Amino acid sequence: MAVFLLNNSLKVEVFVDKADAAFEDDICVRVTEDCAEDEKIFYGGETNLYLTREQAQEIIKEFQKALSGPDDIPFSSPEGESS
């Protein structure tokens, strides 16, 4: 199943890549863009990011913190960015 973002121009899929089962980072986050070249966020039309299960769990934790609401976490910028 895919998640579509930015007016359906960005398709995000997450799956275990069976072709990479021998590797620790076998969880694939595939981002596919279907828009004009000057609107693209990524250089290619398709970008794959491979994660370990531990990295995927850390991302899940960060999403859960963000979804828990503003009363549970302080608003902040990503590390290294100033607001």
Buried (B, 14 or more C-beta within 10 A) or exposed (E): EEEEEEEEBBBEEBEEBEEBEEEEBBBBBBBBBEBEEEEBEEEEEEEEEBBEEEBBEEEEEEEEEEEEEEEEEEEEEEEEEEE
